[in-house]
């Protein structure tokens, strides 16, 4: 089971909010990456949450500097609209790319990335809010625009187009630390045959275990729990092991935190 800290990049630093709003600065990016290196996390997700609002390319120079100090697989997301950007991001230190907003207007981008760099390179990101009519609805532009799409149907289309993983985030649960939306996660897991990363709402190790054991996620992504509590990725791994779920043993050999 993978535990993946999420780093939300805004301007020159990291932020965290609730339900994609009320952003609170939590510090610079590089020290956070160095801390997670020492904690030997499985992967990191770094998302530029403002990039969707403009047409500028990602900051390749900054990512190159960050990538030089990142010794775990790094997924970068935010403002990716063209295959050329993906090539440059991979050269700059990213191992995977996360695509969200651009997929709605140009779904063929998913297939183009997968065809050129492999399905394992493409993490299709879905942000969803609860809907009285349909259960959940997908939102683009960092949760700012409704799309009218069902998360399960959209996830299937993204996988059919070549996505190797689905990152499903509950906007309603984001930053609340009240637990993942297990029903939403399970819906996505049932709809696709690729790994699903649960995101949005982790507030305890039990929440993480439930996302995997009860909802079927292959990995859990989290931010607030690591920014604002004493809980750690190693602690999450120990909780997985205690629940009988497979983890990388290196996390448990030296008690690293």
Secondary structure, 3 states (H helix, E strand, C coil): CEEEEEEEEECCEEEEEECCEEEEEEECHHHHHHHHHHCCCCEEEEEECCHHHCCCCCCHHHHHHHHCCCCCEEEEECCCCCHHHHHHHHHCCCCEEEECHHHHHCCHHHHHHHHHHCHHHEEEEEEEEEECCCEEEEEECCCCEECCCCHHHHHHHHHHHCCCEEEEEECCCCCCCCCCCHHHHHHHHHHCCCEEEEECCCCCHHHHHHHHHCCCCCEEEECHHHHHCCCCHHHHHHHHHHCCCCCCCHHHHCCCC
